[in-house]
Structure formats: C-alpha cells, structure tokens
C-alpha cells in the first residue's frame, strides 16, 4: 500500500517515535536535494506487514536527519526498521556523512553547530572548554515530544552529563 504523502513532522502526535541521525557535514545544495528525494521516496512506500506507516522527516540545521512514525496508526516492525536503516546507510555511503556513528557529540558554539567525537568532548568538559550549561543535541530522544522538549538542551539535562568530570 502506498502512502499518499509525507507529513510535516509537526503534525505527528507527541508520542510518535523518532530516530535522529547526525551528519558530519552540512547537507546543502544538490546533496540536500538528493537526500530529500531519497527519504521522500522511501517514506512514501514505507510499510510494516503491508500496512502503510504514518511518517514524516525533516532535516534540522542542515545536520540532522529526523525520521518519525506514528506507531498508533501502524507499528514499525523489525523488517520495516531494517528498511529505514538500509536507506539511511545508502544515503550515508553515497555522501560520506557518518550518519550512523553514535560516538559523536554535536553542540552549539554561538549559533554554529559543531561536532566532535565523544572523547574530545569529554576532554573539553574536563578542561573547562565546555560545561554543564553547554548546549548539546541529545540524539537519543525517542519521541516527537522528547524531540521538542529535550533534543536541543544543556549537558546537565541529557546523557552528556555522564561525561562531566
């Protein structure tokens, strides 16, 4: 069954499940258009056991792919999640974005989104270059509600707190 359109992520309910993938470089220009096209194509036919999924995606700050599904309409199953992951892997391989590396930390430096590996961020915290109030992106959020309330947050309010000395 084909879904008629991809929804705006803001119309999905707060309980909708999300996955956040962080790109090591900005998604702009032709690359962004290609990523948009591939995600739209995949999500327009994303199904679980023959049932269309109510889905949405967005690219935030040119760095984060956010994919969402309302599991009250139809639940994403292992095979359907595998399909999403294959699509993300294909995008990652095509554009060399390092989307699946969970050992990266994204934080704000002024208005800029900056990325480093978790060891570098731990060092920054230990040396006072970052602190408990540093704005970070908590990419392990699980729902639209969490995305809106605690995705862009401070170190002290996310898993990053475990990196503090």
C-alpha positions as CSV (number, residue, x, y, z in Angstrom):
1,X,0.0,0.0,0.0
2,X,1.4,3.4,-0.9
3,X,1.0,6.4,1.4
4,X,-0.3,9.5,-0.4
5,X,2.2,12.0,1.1
6,X,4.9,12.5,3.6
7,X,3.6,14.5,6.6
8,X,5.2,17.6,8.1
9,X,6.8,16.3,11.3
10,X,4.9,18.9,13.3
11,X,1.6,17.3,12.5
12,X,2.5,14.0,14.1
13,X,1.5,13.4,17.7
14,X,3.9,13.8,20.6
15,X,4.0,10.0,21.1
16,X,5.3,9.4,17.5
17,X,8.6,7.5,17.5
18,X,11.7,9.3,16.2
19,X,15.2,8.5,15.0
20,X,17.9,11.2,14.8
21,X,20.9,10.8,12.6
22,X,23.7,13.3,12.8
23,X,25.7,14.3,9.7
24,X,29.4,15.1,9.9
25,X,29.0,17.8,7.4
26,X,26.2,20.2,6.4
27,X,23.5,18.9,4.0
28,X,23.2,21.7,1.4
29,X,22.7,22.3,-2.3
30,X,22.4,19.3,-4.6
31,X,23.4,16.8,-1.8
32,X,20.4,18.0,0.3
33,X,18.1,17.7,-2.7
34,X,19.3,14.2,-3.2
35,X,18.8,13.2,0.4
36,X,15.3,14.8,0.4
37,X,14.5,12.8,-2.7
38,X,15.7,9.5,-1.3
39,X,14.0,10.0,2.0
40,X,10.7,11.0,0.4
41,X,10.8,8.0,-2.0
42,X,11.5,5.6,0.9
43,X,8.9,7.1,3.3
44,X,6.2,7.3,0.7
45,X,6.2,3.5,0.5
46,X,7.4,2.6,4.0
47,X,5.1,-0.2,5.3
48,X,5.0,-2.8,8.0
49,X,3.4,-6.1,7.2
50,X,1.6,-4.5,4.3
51,X,0.2,-1.5,6.4
52,X,1.3,2.0,5.4
53,X,3.1,3.9,8.1
54,X,2.2,7.5,9.0
55,X,5.7,9.0,8.6
56,X,7.5,12.3,8.4
57,X,11.0,13.5,8.2
58,X,12.9,16.7,8.3
59,X,16.5,18.0,8.1
60,X,17.3,20.3,11.0
61,X,20.1,22.8,11.0
62,X,21.4,21.2,7.8
63,X,23.0,18.5,10.0
64,X,20.3,16.2,11.5
65,X,18.0,13.8,9.7
66,X,14.9,13.3,11.9
67,X,12.6,10.4,10.8
68,X,9.3,9.9,12.6
69,X,6.5,7.4,12.6
70,X,3.2,7.4,14.4
71,X,3.0,3.9,15.7
72,X,-0.6,4.2,16.8
73,X,-1.5,4.1,13.1
74,X,0.7,1.1,12.4
75,X,3.7,0.0,14.3
76,X,7.2,-0.1,12.7
77,X,8.4,-3.6,12.9
78,X,11.9,-5.1,12.8
79,X,11.8,-5.6,9.0
80,X,10.4,-2.1,8.4
81,X,13.0,-0.5,10.7
82,X,15.7,-2.5,8.8
83,X,14.4,-1.0,5.6
84,X,14.7,2.5,7.1
85,X,18.2,1.7,8.3
86,X,19.2,0.4,4.8
87,X,18.0,3.7,3.3
88,X,20.0,5.7,5.9
89,X,23.0,3.5,5.2
90,X,22.7,4.1,1.5
91,X,22.5,7.8,1.9
92,X,25.5,7.7,4.3
93,X,27.6,5.6,1.9
94,X,26.7,7.8,-1.1
95,X,27.5,11.1,0.6
96,X,30.0,10.0,3.2
97,X,28.1,11.6,6.1
98,X,29.0,9.4,9.0
99,X,25.3,9.2,10.0
100,X,25.5,6.0,12.0
101,X,28.4,6.9,14.2
102,X,26.9,7.3,17.7
103,X,30.3,8.3,19.2
104,X,29.9,11.9,18.1
105,X,28.7,14.8,20.1
106,X,27.1,17.9,18.5
107,X,27.0,21.1,20.5
108,X,26.5,24.8,19.9
109,X,29.3,27.3,19.8
110,X,27.5,30.6,19.5
111,X,25.0,30.0,16.6
112,X,27.1,27.3,15.0
113,X,26.5,23.5,15.3
114,X,29.9,21.9,16.0
115,X,30.7,18.2,16.1
116,X,33.5,16.3,17.7
117,X,34.0,12.7,19.0
118,X,32.9,11.8,22.5
119,X,36.4,11.6,23.8
120,X,37.2,15.1,22.6
121,X,34.0,16.4,24.2
122,X,35.0,14.7,27.5
123,X,38.4,16.4,27.3
124,X,36.7,19.8,26.6
125,X,34.5,19.3,29.7
126,X,37.5,18.3,31.9
127,X,39.5,21.4,30.7
128,X,36.6,23.8,31.1
129,X,36.1,24.5,27.4
130,X,32.6,23.2,27.8
131,X,30.5,22.8,31.0
132,X,27.1,21.6,32.3
133,X,25.4,24.6,30.6
134,X,26.9,24.0,27.1
135,X,24.0,23.5,24.6
136,X,24.1,20.0,23.1
137,X,22.0,17.8,20.9
138,X,20.5,14.8,22.6
139,X,20.2,12.4,19.6
140,X,18.9,9.5,21.7
141,X,15.4,11.1,22.1
142,X,12.6,8.6,21.4
143,X,9.5,10.6,20.6
144,X,8.4,13.8,19.0
145,X,7.6,15.1,22.5
146,X,11.1,14.4,23.6
147,X,12.4,15.9,20.4
148,X,10.6,19.2,21.0
149,X,11.4,19.4,24.8
150,X,14.8,17.8,25.3
151,X,16.7,17.3,22.0
152,X,18.4,20.7,22.0
153,X,19.3,21.0,25.6
154,X,22.1,21.5,28.1
155,X,24.8,19.0,29.1
156,X,23.2,18.8,32.5
157,X,19.8,17.7,31.1
158,X,21.0,14.9,28.8
159,X,23.1,11.8,28.7
160,X,26.1,14.1,28.2
161,X,26.1,14.7,31.9
162,X,27.8,11.3,32.3
163,X,30.9,12.9,30.6
164,X,31.3,15.5,33.2
165,X,34.5,15.1,35.4
